[in-house]
Amino acid sequence: MEALGTTALLLALPALISSRYGAALAAVSPVPPFPPSPALAAPAIAVARPAPRAVRYPLTRQRRALLATIRFAEGTWAGGSPDGYRTLYGGELVPSLELHPDIVVVKRYASAAAGAYQMLPATWKAASSRLGLRGFGPANQDQAALYLVDQRGALASVDRGQLSDDAMARLAGEWASFPLHHGGSAYGQPVKRAGELRRFFDAQLRGQTQPAAASRLG
């Protein structure tokens, strides 16, 4: 009988030890896992943000009238001929509009102005960069000109169908052929009269066309 008791105790001992060991482990608070090492962490994926869209100016009737008036003032109107977009200062034409020609012409003044709106290279570079324009083509020149008008604070007046003295004075800082309030040029160059420009603008709004001979500076 004693031998059987000893044998039973020996057989029950592993289960007893396992039970007590499990209870001891349960009493110990679990250790939270260590955060991954920064060196081993998965790299953050950079999300590409879309580039800001270039500004675009819709060509309304009022804005088309203004663009024609600027060309009239700058001597590149020629009855609305597309040759105005290829015109250098002084009247010569360039064969390509892939880039601003950046050619200095010496006449009464020395200037690298070019295109329908007689933009200087630096002016074109700033405007085309801001608008994301590629090439010196007519549509891009129109957009750059409207951008310059907007920057001068004259676009709102034009959108109301008005070419006021104040709007012309604002544009005089960009185009020497536009008059200041006193009637003179901001740069001491030949200037169109305010009344003449306003009549041309109004005629454009009505869909009329001025003769080509009237588009040259005197």
Secondary structure, 3 states (H helix, E strand, C coil): CHHHHHHHHHHHHHHHHHHHHHHHHHHCCCCCCCCCCCCCCCCCCCCCCCCCCCCCCCCCHHHHHHHHHHHHHHCCCHHHCHHHHHEECCCCECCCCCCCCCCCEECCCEECCECCCCECHHHHHHHHHHHCCCCCCHHHHHHHHHHHHHHCCCHHHHHCCCCCHHHHHHHCCCCCCCCCCCCCCCCCCCCCCHHHHHHHHHHHHCCCCCCHHHHCCC
